[in-house]
Amino acid sequence: MDQKTANILKIRLGDEDYQKLVGINNSTLHQFIAEYIKLCNPDEVFVSTDSAEDTQRIRQAAIRDGEERELAIKGHTVHFDGYRDQARDEKNTKFLLPKGVDLGPNISSIDKEEGLEEIRAFLKNIMRGHRLYVQFFCLGPTNSEFSIPAVQLTDSSYVAHSQNLLYRLGYKEFKKLGDSGSFFKFVHSQGELEKGVSKNIDRRRVYINIGEDIIYSVNTQYGGNTLGHKKLAMRLAINRASKEYWLTEHMFLMGVHGPGGRATYFTGAFPSLCGKTSTAMLEGETIVGDDIVYLREKGGQIRAVNVEKGIFGIIKGVNSKDDPIIWKAFQSTGEVIFSNVLVTEEKEVCWIGKDGEVPKNGINHSGQWSPGKKDSQGNEIPPSHPNARFTLDMKLLGNLDPELDNPEGVVVGGIVYGGRDSDTWVPVEESFDWKHGVITKGASLESETTAAALGREGVRKFNPMANLVFLSISIGRYIENHLSFGAKLKNPPPIFSVNYFLKDAQGRFLNDMADKKVWLKWMELRSHKEAGAREAPTGFVPEHEDLKRLFKEVLKKDYSKEDYIKQFTIRVPAHLAKMDRIIEIYRTKVPDTPQIVFETLEAQRQRLKEARERCGDYISPDKY
């Protein structure tokens, strides 16, 4: 440590916290922390190690400072963000890019020098009157080649507490790092507070400096903007992975249990509101993670780890019938942070879609609440915010997979892509091979909006690999990375598509919510080549007899040939329209699209046209 850095740290830290820092032999870390202590100017600095005492002090501070309030069940707390600070700020989330660097039209950016000047001006003295928490984490399991050390500076005890639930503690990892080791850095301040929430929302910024692996977040409290090692650090990891020939994906990781008690591990990417969490949390299966995975090639196989150890999930619609595992965790003692829900006088919580009646009054993100309360624009305020969340350590879940912390990761037996699609994809389908799956399933992923949550219903949103908004490299390069990654594999796992939202001509859903259990069991068998399939123009679909048996075994119900034909009929006009949309997007909006994308999509279009000439616009599985 140089003398200038040492002087700053000795003056601003107490002896105990200073000794914690010098226990880590990394001059870059010391300089980083000293720089932002001097710039942000907090009244106090607390350095947290991996000890239970330090993590407990942070939880107690969150309650003492009023950032969280205790609830009726032991360990449960509630946090409220400001009324205008309830979601990711996509408008003000930008990459800091040097002159001459362009990541393409789909990625929001600002000139690096301009952005740094602005953010440093906002950070100057922003923590005066606040306590700064210095925390160390490990993204991925400890003692693993997957792992990325990460340090967070925040003046929010709620953010610090949430990070302790979501991520593996990493102080010991930093001690092993050495002076030359690299790590991710995050600087956050909630800024000036008014009634306990961020006041200067007009100066809310989230800036990503991929050149130095630093993320800045100011004047915001909402977790999606402040829990730096979720989607924000995911952007850094995507950039790093692209240079080191591995993948960072917006995917769940789960164990699907097959014959003889075996567990086959699947990753899955779904846009919001498309069944991602409900799939990962199915009863009878086990969860490794629900949000972000690192994928590496080892010995010709894909191995995957969950970057996190906790869940920061949307609570809207969680109920005892559809989400029994999460529901049970909500009824049990243990640390759970609820955010932006309704809290009653009895210190119980309510949210949109919870079992039972809505209370007649309480406190929520808008303050005192009762049914019919309206905001300044005359809109009725629901009991909880539609984006209300819960944060918990996955050890509270009854279906936690024992491989969560395996430093070697788990072998991936299959990859799943799903979206909200009323008229095109069949409920489950396997791609012909890795290239076909990456391009026609992942890179062609679309999802329809819903009237309730996202505005006008039925608008198709292009979202390759369900990862578009989090990319830190161009789409073309991202696809090329996937194709190159698969080329290194001896026996690539199958890639599947699922669609839980297919409708008939009258607009009725052709899938029941529980049917996904059967689709997963079929995919597990296909991963081991233990189930047959029919070859359609768009991929391999199940045989009726296999599904009939699985429906009886898994759901204890009959599965008719009539339902099978309705669900697995190839709708050629809708498929061709999709091909046209996707090809047009890649031709006009993705300037570096690999030629193989056009060739693969065109080949699929030709198969569909030839099938239509033989069998018509709607092709029953009996006619494949």
Buried (B, 14 or more C-beta within 10 A) or exposed (E): BEEEBBEBBEEBBEEEBBEBBEEBBBEBBBBBBBEBBBBBBBEBBBBBBBEEEBBEBBBEBBBEBBBBBEBEBEBBBBBBBBBBBBBBBEEBBBBBBEEEEEBBEBBBBBBBEEBBEBBEEBBEEBBEEBBBBBBBBBBBBBEBBBBBBBBBBBBBBBBBBBBBBBBBBBBBBBBEBEEEBEBBBBBBBBBBBEEBBBBBBEBBBBBBBBEEBBBBBBBBBBBBBBBBBBBBBBBBBBBBBBEEEBBBBBBBBBBBBBEEEEBBBBBBBBBBBBBBBBBBBBEEBBBBBBBBBBBBBEEEBBBBBBBBBBBBBBBBBBBBEBBBBBBBBBEBEBBBBBBBBBBBEEBBBBBBBBEEEBBEEBBBBBEEBEEEBEEEEEEEBBBBBBBBBBBBBBEBBEBBBEBBBBEBBBBBBBBBBBBBBBBBBBBBBBBBEBBBBBBBBBBBBBBBBBEEEBEEEEEBBBBBBBBBBBBBBBBBBBBBBBBEBBEEBEEBBBBBBBBBBBEEEEEEEBBEEBBBBBBBBBBBBBBEEEBEBBEBBBBBBBBBEBBBBBBEEBBEEEBEEEBBBEBBBBBBEBBBBBBEBBBEBBEEEBEBBBEBBBEBBEBBBEBBEEBBEEBEBBBBBEBB
